[in-house]
């Protein structure tokens, strides 16, 4: 698999788990939007971009781990993911992050990043994330 079409799995309420292989560089706009039963996402190292509204309203996701390859998380990618409380970034370089990428319930989430990169993430993402970014040794 090298690509996923826009809207490919939109509102598929029976999906509980998905693995995006590293051969797919971008999760497209609305790719899994509204998959309310989706609990687990595994991203292969090679996935670079999470596009607009890709996982919006996936209300059952509690934890997401982004591989080092992630460079961009865009508008409302995880908006409406009301159960999402833990977000892990394996990359030392913070990805571009739209201010709306995790907009709903953002203050209830923690963003775990490599300990040596905490200041870099805080600087790039700005003051609204300062108290939510935590160092973690992977």
N, CA, C and O atoms as CSV, one atom per row, in Angstrom:
chain,resi,resn,atom,element,x,y,z
A,1,UNK,N,N,0.858,-1.175,0.000
A,1,UNK,CA,C,0.000,0.000,0.000
A,1,UNK,C,C,0.898,1.229,0.000
A,1,UNK,O,O,1.794,1.354,0.835
A,2,UNK,N,N,0.652,2.138,-0.943
A,2,UNK,CA,C,1.438,3.365,-1.008
A,2,UNK,C,C,0.604,4.621,-0.804
A,2,UNK,O,O,1.158,5.702,-0.603
A,3,UNK,N,N,-0.711,4.498,-0.852
A,3,UNK,CA,C,-1.558,5.667,-0.619
A,3,UNK,C,C,-2.933,5.246,-0.124
A,3,UNK,O,O,-3.365,4.108,-0.305
A,4,UNK,N,N,-3.600,6.195,0.500
A,4,UNK,CA,C,-4.976,6.034,0.973
A,4,UNK,C,C,-5.745,7.200,0.370
A,4,UNK,O,O,-5.284,8.339,0.441
A,5,UNK,N,N,-6.884,6.947,-0.209
A,5,UNK,CA,C,-7.664,8.009,-0.829
A,5,UNK,C,C,-8.367,8.892,0.188
A,5,UNK,O,O,-8.673,8.463,1.300
A,6,UNK,N,N,-8.620,10.140,-0.215
A,6,UNK,CA,C,-9.413,11.027,0.634
A,6,UNK,C,C,-10.768,10.381,0.907
A,6,UNK,O,O,-11.355,9.760,0.021
A,7,UNK,N,N,-11.251,10.525,2.107
A,7,UNK,CA,C,-12.552,9.997,2.531
A,7,UNK,C,C,-12.610,8.457,2.497
A,7,UNK,O,O,-13.694,7.892,2.644
A,8,UNK,N,N,-11.490,7.777,2.311
A,8,UNK,CA,C,-11.473,6.322,2.095
A,8,UNK,C,C,-12.240,5.541,3.158
A,8,UNK,O,O,-12.990,4.624,2.824
A,9,UNK,N,N,-12.068,5.883,4.409
A,9,UNK,CA,C,-12.712,5.135,5.488
A,9,UNK,C,C,-13.617,6.033,6.332
A,9,UNK,O,O,-13.955,5.681,7.462
A,10,UNK,N,N,-14.002,7.165,5.803
A,10,UNK,CA,C,-14.810,8.124,6.557
A,10,UNK,C,C,-16.077,7.459,7.090
A,10,UNK,O,O,-16.812,6.803,6.351
A,11,UNK,N,N,-16.313,7.640,8.376
A,11,UNK,CA,C,-17.508,7.154,9.079
A,11,UNK,C,C,-17.655,5.638,9.070
A,11,UNK,O,O,-18.770,5.131,9.187
A,12,UNK,N,N,-16.558,4.910,8.933
A,12,UNK,CA,C,-16.604,3.446,9.043
A,12,UNK,C,C,-16.598,3.115,10.537
A,12,UNK,O,O,-15.539,3.031,11.159
A,13,UNK,N,N,-17.756,2.933,11.088
A,13,UNK,CA,C,-17.875,2.760,12.537
A,13,UNK,C,C,-17.457,1.374,13.019
A,13,UNK,O,O,-17.376,1.156,14.228
A,14,UNK,N,N,-17.191,0.440,12.125
A,14,UNK,CA,C,-16.787,-0.903,12.555
A,14,UNK,C,C,-15.273,-1.057,12.681
A,14,UNK,O,O,-14.809,-2.072,13.202
A,15,UNK,N,N,-14.496,-0.088,12.224
A,15,UNK,CA,C,-13.040,-0.179,12.322
A,15,UNK,C,C,-12.609,0.066,13.761
A,15,UNK,O,O,-12.964,1.082,14.360
A,16,UNK,N,N,-11.833,-0.880,14.318
A,16,UNK,CA,C,-11.336,-0.737,15.686
A,16,UNK,C,C,-9.836,-0.479,15.738
A,16,UNK,O,O,-9.336,0.135,16.680
A,17,UNK,N,N,-9.123,-0.952,14.719
A,17,UNK,CA,C,-7.678,-0.817,14.704
A,17,UNK,C,C,-7.200,-0.634,13.270
A,17,UNK,O,O,-7.761,-1.214,12.341
A,18,UNK,N,N,-6.158,0.179,13.098
A,18,UNK,CA,C,-5.606,0.400,11.771
A,18,UNK,C,C,-4.087,0.550,11.877
A,18,UNK,O,O,-3.565,1.170,12.803
A,19,UNK,N,N,-3.403,-0.032,10.907
A,19,UNK,CA,C,-1.961,0.139,10.786
A,19,UNK,C,C,-1.686,0.847,9.465
A,19,UNK,O,O,-2.048,0.359,8.395
A,20,UNK,N,N,-1.049,1.988,9.558
A,20,UNK,CA,C,-0.661,2.745,8.367
A,20,UNK,C,C,0.805,2.391,8.115
A,20,UNK,O,O,1.672,2.802,8.887
A,21,UNK,N,N,1.099,1.637,7.053
A,21,UNK,CA,C,2.493,1.232,6.831
A,21,UNK,C,C,3.375,2.418,6.458
A,21,UNK,O,O,2.889,3.446,5.986
A,22,UNK,N,N,4.660,2.262,6.673
A,22,UNK,CA,C,5.618,3.311,6.361
A,22,UNK,C,C,5.712,3.643,4.886
A,22,UNK,O,O,6.312,4.651,4.514
A,23,UNK,N,N,5.126,2.807,4.040
A,23,UNK,CA,C,5.106,3.080,2.597
A,23,UNK,C,C,4.082,4.149,2.235
A,23,UNK,O,O,4.101,4.673,1.121
A,24,UNK,N,N,3.200,4.471,3.158
A,24,UNK,CA,C,2.212,5.538,2.960
A,24,UNK,C,C,2.776,6.786,3.622
A,24,UNK,O,O,2.971,6.813,4.837
A,25,UNK,N,N,3.038,7.815,2.834
A,25,UNK,CA,C,3.636,9.025,3.389
A,25,UNK,C,C,2.632,9.979,4.006
A,25,UNK,O,O,2.996,10.776,4.871
A,26,UNK,N,N,1.375,9.917,3.584
A,26,UNK,CA,C,0.380,10.864,4.084
A,26,UNK,C,C,-0.938,10.167,4.364
A,26,UNK,O,O,-1.439,9.394,3.547
A,27,UNK,N,N,-1.489,10.455,5.537
A,27,UNK,CA,C,-2.869,10.071,5.829
A,27,UNK,C,C,-3.689,11.233,5.284
A,27,UNK,O,O,-3.529,12.359,5.755
A,28,UNK,N,N,-4.561,10.996,4.307
A,28,UNK,CA,C,-5.203,12.090,3.569
A,28,UNK,C,C,-6.315,12.809,4.334
A,28,UNK,O,O,-6.763,12.363,5.390
A,29,UNK,N,N,-6.738,13.929,3.768
A,29,UNK,CA,C,-7.885,14.664,4.297
A,29,UNK,C,C,-9.049,13.705,4.504
A,29,UNK,O,O,-9.401,12.940,3.606
A,30,UNK,N,N,-9.635,13.750,5.675
A,30,UNK,CA,C,-10.833,12.972,6.021
A,30,UNK,C,C,-10.647,11.458,5.891
A,30,UNK,O,O,-11.638,10.728,5.860
A,31,UNK,N,N,-9.422,10.971,5.814
A,31,UNK,CA,C,-9.172,9.547,5.591
A,31,UNK,C,C,-9.908,8.613,6.535
A,31,UNK,O,O,-10.481,7.616,6.095
A,32,UNK,N,N,-9.900,8.920,7.834
A,32,UNK,CA,C,-10.560,8.080,8.836
A,32,UNK,C,C,-11.537,8.901,9.679
A,32,UNK,O,O,-11.927,8.486,10.770
A,33,UNK,N,N,-11.917,10.037,9.179
A,33,UNK,CA,C,-12.807,10.956,9.880
A,33,UNK,C,C,-14.097,10.249,10.302
A,33,UNK,O,O,-14.743,9.579,9.496
A,34,UNK,N,N,-14.454,10.407,11.560
A,34,UNK,CA,C,-15.722,9.867,12.048
A,34,UNK,C,C,-15.741,8.378,12.309
A,34,UNK,O,O,-16.813,7.798,12.479
A,35,UNK,N,N,-14.580,7.743,12.346
A,35,UNK,CA,C,-14.520,6.305,12.680
A,35,UNK,C,C,-14.618,6.190,14.200
A,35,UNK,O,O,-13.608,6.032,14.886
A,36,UNK,N,N,-15.813,6.270,14.704
A,36,UNK,CA,C,-16.042,6.419,16.142
A,36,UNK,C,C,-15.619,5.219,16.982
A,36,UNK,O,O,-15.450,5.366,18.193
A,37,UNK,N,N,-15.442,4.046,16.396
A,37,UNK,CA,C,-14.997,2.866,17.151
A,37,UNK,C,C,-13.491,2.643,17.071
A,37,UNK,O,O,-12.971,1.727,17.707
A,38,UNK,N,N,-12.790,3.461,16.305
A,38,UNK,CA,C,-11.352,3.301,16.138
A,38,UNK,C,C,-10.642,3.557,17.460
A,38,UNK,O,O,-10.727,4.646,18.026
A,39,UNK,N,N,-9.940,2.532,17.944
A,39,UNK,CA,C,-9.244,2.614,19.226
A,39,UNK,C,C,-7.728,2.691,19.079
A,39,UNK,O,O,-7.061,3.391,19.840
A,40,UNK,N,N,-7.186,1.969,18.099
A,40,UNK,CA,C,-5.736,1.856,17.959
A,40,UNK,C,C,-5.274,2.246,16.567
A,40,UNK,O,O,-5.821,1.791,15.562
A,41,UNK,N,N,-4.254,3.099,16.524
A,41,UNK,CA,C,-3.623,3.482,15.267
A,41,UNK,C,C,-2.136,3.194,15.418
A,41,UNK,O,O,-1.514,3.596,16.402
A,42,UNK,N,N,-1.576,2.503,14.452
A,42,UNK,CA,C,-0.136,2.284,14.412
A,42,UNK,C,C,0.378,2.926,13.137
A,42,UNK,O,O,-0.076,2.607,12.038
A,43,UNK,N,N,1.332,3.835,13.295
A,43,UNK,CA,C,1.937,4.506,12.155
A,43,UNK,C,C,3.310,3.906,11.904
A,43,UNK,O,O,4.140,3.847,12.811
A,44,UNK,N,N,3.554,3.462,10.680
A,44,UNK,CA,C,4.877,2.977,10.321
A,44,UNK,C,C,5.829,4.146,10.143
A,44,UNK,O,O,5.421,5.253,9.792
A,45,UNK,N,N,7.112,3.881,10.394
A,45,UNK,CA,C,8.102,4.922,10.189
A,45,UNK,C,C,8.219,5.150,8.687
A,45,UNK,O,O,8.624,4.249,7.952
A,46,UNK,N,N,7.883,6.300,8.247
A,46,UNK,CA,C,7.790,6.650,6.828
A,46,UNK,C,C,6.584,7.553,6.605
A,46,UNK,O,O,6.545,8.326,5.648
A,47,UNK,N,N,5.590,7.448,7.504
A,47,UNK,CA,C,4.429,8.340,7.439
A,47,UNK,C,C,4.916,9.732,7.841
A,47,UNK,O,O,5.495,9.915,8.912
A,48,UNK,N,N,4.673,10.712,6.963
A,48,UNK,CA,C,5.185,12.062,7.199
A,48,UNK,C,C,4.117,13.071,7.582
A,48,UNK,O,O,4.363,13.956,8.401
A,49,UNK,N,N,2.925,12.946,6.993
A,49,UNK,CA,C,1.899,13.980,7.179
A,49,UNK,C,C,0.564,13.372,7.588
A,49,UNK,O,O,0.129,12.358,7.043
A,50,UNK,N,N,-0.070,14.014,8.554
A,50,UNK,CA,C,-1.441,13.707,8.916
A,50,UNK,C,C,-2.236,14.915,8.417
A,50,UNK,O,O,-2.112,16.012,8.962
A,51,UNK,N,N,-3.049,14.710,7.385
A,51,UNK,CA,C,-3.726,15.822,6.706
A,51,UNK,C,C,-4.989,16.269,7.444
A,51,UNK,O,O,-5.390,15.674,8.444
A,52,UNK,N,N,-5.595,17.318,6.928
A,52,UNK,CA,C,-6.773,17.949,7.527
A,52,UNK,C,C,-7.883,16.943,7.832
A,52,UNK,O,O,-8.286,16.156,6.976
A,53,UNK,N,N,-8.356,16.991,9.054
A,53,UNK,CA,C,-9.515,16.220,9.505
A,53,UNK,C,C,-9.328,14.698,9.390
A,53,UNK,O,O,-10.315,13.962,9.413
A,54,UNK,N,N,-8.103,14.222,9.267
A,54,UNK,CA,C,-7.830,12.805,9.013
A,54,UNK,C,C,-8.464,11.871,10.045
A,54,UNK,O,O,-9.025,10.837,9.681
A,55,UNK,N,N,-8.379,12.228,11.328
A,55,UNK,CA,C,-8.932,11.385,12.389
A,55,UNK,C,C,-9.953,12.142,13.239
A,55,UNK,O,O,-10.236,11.746,14.370
A,56,UNK,N,N,-10.495,13.210,12.707
A,56,UNK,CA,C,-11.464,14.005,13.462
A,56,UNK,C,C,-12.645,13.133,13.886
A,56,UNK,O,O,-13.126,12.298,13.120
A,57,UNK,N,N,-13.096,13.340,15.106
A,57,UNK,CA,C,-14.255,12.643,15.681
A,57,UNK,C,C,-14.081,11.134,15.791
A,57,UNK,O,O,-15.057,10.385,15.748
A,58,UNK,N,N,-12.838,10.694,15.933
A,58,UNK,CA,C,-12.568,9.289,16.260
A,58,UNK,C,C,-12.547,9.216,17.784
A,58,UNK,O,O,-11.486,9.274,18.405
A,59,UNK,N,N,-13.702,9.094,18.361
A,59,UNK,CA,C,-13.913,9.291,19.788
A,59,UNK,C,C,-13.348,8.203,20.696
A,59,UNK,O,O,-13.297,8.390,21.911
A,60,UNK,N,N,-12.921,7.072,20.136
A,60,UNK,CA,C,-12.431,5.967,20.969
A,60,UNK,C,C,-10.911,5.893,21.083
A,60,UNK,O,O,-10.391,5.070,21.836
A,61,UNK,N,N,-10.202,6.728,20.356
A,61,UNK,CA,C,-8.739,6.727,20.428
A,61,UNK,C,C,-8.311,7.336,21.761
A,61,UNK,O,O,-8.725,8.444,22.104
A,62,UNK,N,N,-7.480,6.611,22.511
A,62,UNK,CA,C,-6.985,7.108,23.788
A,62,UNK,C,C,-5.518,7.520,23.735
A,62,UNK,O,O,-5.080,8.393,24.484
A,63,UNK,N,N,-4.759,6.879,22.837
A,63,UNK,CA,C,-3.317,7.087,22.779
A,63,UNK,C,C,-2.857,7.014,21.325
A,63,UNK,O,O,-3.337,6.184,20.551
A,64,UNK,N,N,-1.918,7.895,20.964
A,64,UNK,CA,C,-1.327,7.882,19.627
A,64,UNK,C,C,0.190,8.000,19.790
A,64,UNK,O,O,0.681,8.797,20.590
A,65,UNK,N,N,0.916,7.195,19.021
A,65,UNK,CA,C,2.376,7.270,19.004
A,65,UNK,C,C,2.797,7.615,17.576
A,65,UNK,O,O,2.508,6.875,16.636
A,66,UNK,N,N,3.483,8.746,17.427
A,66,UNK,CA,C,3.962,9.183,16.122
A,66,UNK,C,C,5.422,8.795,15.962
A,66,UNK,O,O,6.233,9.041,16.855
A,67,UNK,N,N,5.763,8.191,14.829
A,67,UNK,CA,C,7.164,7.819,14.599
A,67,UNK,C,C,8.021,9.040,14.283
A,67,UNK,O,O,7.508,10.142,14.092
A,68,UNK,N,N,9.321,8.828,14.233
A,68,UNK,CA,C,10.265,9.901,13.919
A,68,UNK,C,C,9.988,10.590,12.597
A,68,UNK,O,O,10.315,11.764,12.428
A,69,UNK,N,N,9.390,9.875,11.663
A,69,UNK,CA,C,9.199,10.398,10.309
A,69,UNK,C,C,8.133,11.487,10.193
A,69,UNK,O,O,8.091,12.186,9.181
A,70,UNK,N,N,7.275,11.649,11.196
A,70,UNK,CA,C,6.192,12.646,11.121
A,70,UNK,C,C,6.780,14.056,11.051
A,70,UNK,O,O,7.571,14.458,11.905
A,71,UNK,N,N,6.374,14.804,10.007
A,71,UNK,CA,C,6.861,16.178,9.849
A,71,UNK,C,C,5.742,17.215,9.935
A,71,UNK,O,O,6.012,18.401,10.121
A,72,UNK,N,N,4.470,16.770,9.801
A,72,UNK,CA,C,3.371,17.733,9.782
A,72,UNK,C,C,2.070,17.101,10.251
A,72,UNK,O,O,1.699,16.009,9.821
A,73,UNK,N,N,1.386,17.806,11.139
A,73,UNK,CA,C,0.049,17.425,11.594
A,73,UNK,C,C,-0.808,18.657,11.364
A,73,UNK,O,O,-0.546,19.711,11.945
A,74,UNK,N,N,-1.832,18.537,10.522
A,74,UNK,CA,C,-2.524,19.732,10.042
A,74,UNK,C,C,-3.878,19.963,10.714
A,74,UNK,O,O,-4.207,19.326,11.715
A,75,UNK,N,N,-4.643,20.873,10.151
A,75,UNK,CA,C,-5.898,21.365,10.724
A,75,UNK,C,C,-6.864,20.265,11.157
A,75,UNK,O,O,-7.246,19.396,10.373
A,76,UNK,N,N,-7.237,20.333,12.400
A,76,UNK,CA,C,-8.284,19.476,12.963
A,76,UNK,C,C,-8.032,17.979,12.781
A,76,UNK,O,O,-8.976,17.189,12.782
A,77,UNK,N,N,-6.777,17.589,12.626
A,77,UNK,CA,C,-6.452,16.172,12.410
A,77,UNK,C,C,-7.030,15.262,13.481
A,77,UNK,O,O,-7.509,14.166,13.190
A,78,UNK,N,N,-6.981,15.731,14.730
A,78,UNK,CA,C,-7.477,14.933,15.847
A,78,UNK,C,C,-8.530,15.689,16.654
A,78,UNK,O,O,-8.755,15.377,17.824
A,79,UNK,N,N,-9.162,16.657,16.052
A,79,UNK,CA,C,-10.226,17.407,16.705
A,79,UNK,C,C,-11.397,16.462,16.986
A,79,UNK,O,O,-11.727,15.618,16.151
A,80,UNK,N,N,-12.004,16.595,18.117
A,80,UNK,CA,C,-13.164,15.765,18.448
A,80,UNK,C,C,-12.807,14.372,18.930
A,80,UNK,O,O,-13.694,13.539,19.118
A,81,UNK,N,N,-11.527,14.101,19.132
A,81,UNK,CA,C,-11.099,12.808,19.679
A,81,UNK,C,C,-11.140,12.924,21.198
A,81,UNK,O,O,-10.107,13.082,21.850
A,82,UNK,N,N,-12.324,12.845,21.741
A,82,UNK,CA,C,-12.562,13.173,23.140
A,82,UNK,C,C,-11.893,12.242,24.134
A,82,UNK,O,O,-11.711,12.628,25.289
A,83,UNK,N,N,-11.520,11.034,23.738
A,83,UNK,CA,C,-10.854,10.100,24.653
A,83,UNK,C,C,-9.335,10.192,24.581
A,83,UNK,O,O,-8.647,9.587,25.402
A,84,UNK,N,N,-8.805,10.927,23.628
A,84,UNK,CA,C,-7.362,11.005,23.412
A,84,UNK,C,C,-6.706,11.805,24.531
A,84,UNK,O,O,-6.919,13.011,24.653
A,85,UNK,N,N,-5.904,11.119,25.348
A,85,UNK,CA,C,-5.251,11.789,26.473
A,85,UNK,C,C,-3.729,11.694,26.426
A,85,UNK,O,O,-3.047,12.478,27.086
A,86,UNK,N,N,-3.179,10.740,25.652
A,86,UNK,CA,C,-1.728,10.586,25.575
A,86,UNK,C,C,-1.279,10.620,24.118
A,86,UNK,O,O,-1.765,9.856,23.284
A,87,UNK,N,N,-0.337,11.525,23.828
A,87,UNK,CA,C,0.204,11.662,22.480
A,87,UNK,C,C,1.723,11.596,22.601
A,87,UNK,O,O,2.334,12.407,23.298
A,88,UNK,N,N,2.324,10.632,21.924
A,88,UNK,CA,C,3.768,10.413,21.986
A,88,UNK,C,C,4.414,10.768,20.653
A,88,UNK,O,O,3.900,10.422,19.590
A,89,UNK,N,N,5.541,11.459,20.722
A,89,UNK,CA,C,6.327,11.804,19.539
A,89,UNK,C,C,7.718,11.214,19.714
A,89,UNK,O,O,8.437,11.570,20.648
A,90,UNK,N,N,8.095,10.319,18.819
A,90,UNK,CA,C,9.418,9.706,18.897
A,90,UNK,C,C,10.500,10.592,18.284
A,90,UNK,O,O,11.683,10.409,18.571
A,91,UNK,N,N,10.112,11.541,17.450
A,91,UNK,CA,C,11.069,12.395,16.755
A,91,UNK,C,C,11.677,13.469,17.626
A,91,UNK,O,O,10.999,14.084,18.449
A,92,UNK,N,N,12.952,13.683,17.436
A,92,UNK,CA,C,13.649,14.737,18.172
A,92,UNK,C,C,13.329,16.114,17.611
A,92,UNK,O,O,13.436,17.121,18.312
A,93,UNK,N,N,12.939,16.150,16.351
A,93,UNK,CA,C,12.564,17.406,15.706
A,93,UNK,C,C,11.037,17.500,15.717
A,93,UNK,O,O,10.368,16.623,15.170
A,94,UNK,N,N,10.479,18.538,16.323
A,94,UNK,CA,C,9.023,18.648,16.389
A,94,UNK,C,C,8.403,18.834,15.001
A,94,UNK,O,O,8.918,19.600,14.186
A,95,UNK,N,N,7.313,18.142,14.740
A,95,UNK,CA,C,6.631,18.354,13.458
A,95,UNK,C,C,5.909,19.685,13.461
A,95,UNK,O,O,5.620,20.246,14.518
A,96,UNK,N,N,5.620,20.187,12.267
A,96,UNK,CA,C,4.746,21.349,12.173
A,96,UNK,C,C,3.403,20.919,12.744
A,96,UNK,O,O,2.929,19.816,12.475
A,97,UNK,N,N,2.806,21.780,13.517
A,97,UNK,CA,C,1.578,21.424,14.213
A,97,UNK,C,C,0.609,22.587,14.101
A,97,UNK,O,O,0.843,23.657,14.664
A,98,UNK,N,N,-0.469,22.379,13.382
A,98,UNK,CA,C,-1.494,23.406,13.306
A,98,UNK,C,C,-2.053,23.656,14.701
A,98,UNK,O,O,-2.162,22.728,15.503
A,99,UNK,N,N,-2.399,24.878,14.988
A,99,UNK,CA,C,-2.967,25.193,16.310
A,99,UNK,C,C,-4.281,24.465,16.542
A,99,UNK,O,O,-4.723,24.343,17.684
A,100,UNK,N,N,-4.912,23.981,15.481
A,100,UNK,CA,C,-6.181,23.260,15.645
A,100,UNK,C,C,-6.031,21.742,15.543
A,100,UNK,O,O,-7.029,21.025,15.623
A,101,UNK,N,N,-4.815,21.241,15.369
A,101,UNK,CA,C,-4.617,19.803,15.171
A,101,UNK,C,C,-5.223,18.974,16.297
A,101,UNK,O,O,-5.827,17.932,16.044
A,102,UNK,N,N,-5.065,19.426,17.522
A,102,UNK,CA,C,-5.577,18.708,18.699
A,102,UNK,C,C,-6.520,19.619,19.486
A,102,UNK,O,O,-6.566,19.540,20.714
A,103,UNK,N,N,-7.266,20.473,18.803
A,103,UNK,CA,C,-7.956,21.579,19.463
A,103,UNK,C,C,-8.963,21.194,20.539
A,103,UNK,O,O,-8.967,21.824,21.597
A,104,UNK,N,N,-9.797,20.216,20.331
A,104,UNK,CA,C,-10.772,19.909,21.383
A,104,UNK,C,C,-10.093,19.131,22.502
A,104,UNK,O,O,-9.340,18.190,22.248
A,105,UNK,N,N,-10.354,19.515,23.698
A,105,UNK,CA,C,-9.804,18.890,24.898
A,105,UNK,C,C,-8.279,18.947,24.954
A,105,UNK,O,O,-7.671,18.144,25.660
A,106,UNK,N,N,-7.652,19.857,24.242
A,106,UNK,CA,C,-6.186,19.917,24.203
A,106,UNK,C,C,-5.588,20.068,25.592
A,106,UNK,O,O,-4.531,19.507,25.879
A,107,UNK,N,N,-6.249,20.815,26.447
A,107,UNK,CA,C,-5.694,21.043,27.786
A,107,UNK,C,C,-5.763,19.802,28.669
A,107,UNK,O,O,-5.166,19.782,29.746
A,108,UNK,N,N,-6.474,18.778,28.238
A,108,UNK,CA,C,-6.577,17.540,29.009
A,108,UNK,C,C,-5.589,16.481,28.538
A,108,UNK,O,O,-5.561,15.377,29.081
A,109,UNK,N,N,-4.778,16.806,27.535
A,109,UNK,CA,C,-3.819,15.861,26.965
A,109,UNK,C,C,-2.414,16.172,27.439
A,109,UNK,O,O,-2.091,17.300,27.813
A,110,UNK,N,N,-1.587,15.134,27.411
A,110,UNK,CA,C,-0.164,15.325,27.602
A,110,UNK,C,C,0.528,14.898,26.320
A,110,UNK,O,O,0.135,13.924,25.680
A,111,UNK,N,N,1.563,15.641,25.955
A,111,UNK,CA,C,2.341,15.366,24.762
A,111,UNK,C,C,3.728,14.927,25.213
A,111,UNK,O,O,4.509,15.731,25.721
A,112,UNK,N,N,4.025,13.653,25.024
A,112,UNK,CA,C,5.299,13.087,25.444
A,112,UNK,C,C,6.283,13.171,24.289
A,112,UNK,O,O,6.007,12.708,23.183
A,113,UNK,N,N,7.440,13.773,24.565
A,113,UNK,CA,C,8.462,13.978,23.537
A,113,UNK,C,C,9.804,13.526,24.120
A,113,UNK,O,O,9.941,13.413,25.338
A,114,UNK,N,N,10.794,13.266,23.258
A,114,UNK,CA,C,12.109,12.900,23.793
A,114,UNK,C,C,12.599,13.958,24.781
A,114,UNK,O,O,12.539,15.154,24.498
A,115,UNK,N,N,13.074,13.520,25.919
A,115,UNK,CA,C,13.479,14.425,26.992
A,115,UNK,C,C,14.418,15.521,26.502
A,115,UNK,O,O,14.267,16.683,26.882
A,116,UNK,N,N,15.374,15.165,25.673
A,116,UNK,CA,C,16.345,16.148,25.178
A,116,UNK,C,C,15.720,17.180,24.242
A,116,UNK,O,O,16.359,18.181,23.917
A,117,UNK,N,N,14.493,16.953,23.806
A,117,UNK,CA,C,13.849,17.848,22.838
A,117,UNK,C,C,12.692,18.665,23.408
A,117,UNK,O,O,11.998,19.351,22.657
A,118,UNK,N,N,12.477,18.605,24.694
A,118,UNK,CA,C,11.340,19.305,25.303
A,118,UNK,C,C,11.353,20.790,24.955
A,118,UNK,O,O,10.338,21.330,24.514
A,119,UNK,N,N,12.481,21.451,25.146
A,119,UNK,CA,C,12.547,22.894,24.868
A,119,UNK,C,C,12.294,23.190,23.393
A,119,UNK,O,O,11.652,24.187,23.063
A,120,UNK,N,N,12.786,22.342,22.516
A,120,UNK,CA,C,12.587,22.528,21.075
A,120,UNK,C,C,11.098,22.448,20.727
A,120,UNK,O,O,10.606,23.257,19.940
A,121,UNK,N,N,10.376,21.481,21.307
A,121,UNK,CA,C,8.936,21.355,21.062
A,121,UNK,C,C,8.189,22.563,21.611
A,121,UNK,O,O,7.321,23.118,20.936
A,122,UNK,N,N,8.520,22.971,22.824
A,122,UNK,CA,C,7.841,24.116,23.429
A,122,UNK,C,C,8.052,25.383,22.612
A,122,UNK,O,O,7.126,26.173,22.430
A,123,UNK,N,N,9.263,25.570,22.124
A,123,UNK,CA,C,9.562,26.760,21.328
A,123,UNK,C,C,8.793,26.745,20.009
A,123,UNK,O,O,8.230,27.763,19.606
A,124,UNK,N,N,8.767,25.608,19.347
A,124,UNK,CA,C,8.110,25.533,18.038
A,124,UNK,C,C,6.589,25.596,18.157
A,124,UNK,O,O,5.931,26.223,17.327
A,125,UNK,N,N,6.026,24.954,19.178
A,125,UNK,CA,C,4.567,24.884,19.293
A,125,UNK,C,C,3.941,26.051,20.033
A,125,UNK,O,O,2.740,26.281,19.897
A,126,UNK,N,N,4.699,26.778,20.794
A,126,UNK,CA,C,4.183,27.979,21.433
A,126,UNK,C,C,3.594,27.777,22.812
A,126,UNK,O,O,3.540,26.665,23.337
A,127,UNK,N,N,3.159,28.870,23.374
A,127,UNK,CA,C,2.745,28.924,24.777
A,127,UNK,C,C,1.526,28.074,25.114
A,127,UNK,O,O,1.389,27.642,26.259
A,128,UNK,N,N,0.650,27.823,24.170
A,128,UNK,CA,C,-0.548,27.050,24.500
A,128,UNK,C,C,-0.206,25.587,24.823
A,128,UNK,O,O,-1.031,24.877,25.397
A,129,UNK,N,N,0.990,25.136,24.464
A,129,UNK,CA,C,1.396,23.757,24.746
A,129,UNK,C,C,2.438,23.648,25.858
A,129,UNK,O,O,2.776,22.539,26.271
A,130,UNK,N,N,2.949,24.770,26.348
A,130,UNK,CA,C,4.071,24.772,27.280
A,130,UNK,C,C,3.886,23.822,28.454
A,130,UNK,O,O,4.796,23.052,28.762
A,131,UNK,N,N,2.757,23.854,29.103
A,131,UNK,CA,C,2.539,23.015,30.283
A,131,UNK,C,C,2.071,21.599,29.953
A,131,UNK,O,O,1.878,20.784,30.855
A,132,UNK,N,N,1.889,21.303,28.670
A,132,UNK,CA,C,1.375,20.001,28.267
A,132,UNK,C,C,2.462,19.084,27.709
A,132,UNK,O,O,2.228,17.891,27.511
A,133,UNK,N,N,3.646,19.637,27.456
A,133,UNK,CA,C,4.739,18.862,26.870
A,133,UNK,C,C,5.602,18.296,27.980
A,133,UNK,O,O,6.084,19.023,28.849
A,134,UNK,N,N,5.790,16.973,27.937
A,134,UNK,CA,C,6.505,16.253,28.971
A,134,UNK,C,C,7.637,15.446,28.336
A,134,UNK,O,O,7.452,14.824,27.289
A,135,UNK,N,N,8.797,15.460,28.968
A,135,UNK,CA,C,9.910,14.670,28.477
A,135,UNK,C,C,9.702,13.187,28.759
A,135,UNK,O,O,9.181,12.812,29.809
A,136,UNK,N,N,10.112,12.353,27.816
A,136,UNK,CA,C,9.923,10.903,27.943
A,136,UNK,C,C,11.078,10.214,27.214
A,136,UNK,O,O,11.421,10.594,26.095
A,137,UNK,N,N,11.666,9.219,27.835
A,137,UNK,CA,C,12.724,8.450,27.184
A,137,UNK,C,C,12.145,7.197,26.577
A,137,UNK,O,O,11.654,6.314,27.279
A,138,UNK,N,N,12.208,7.132,25.258
A,138,UNK,CA,C,11.612,6.023,24.522
A,138,UNK,C,C,12.492,4.800,24.572
A,138,UNK,O,O,12.144,3.766,24.002
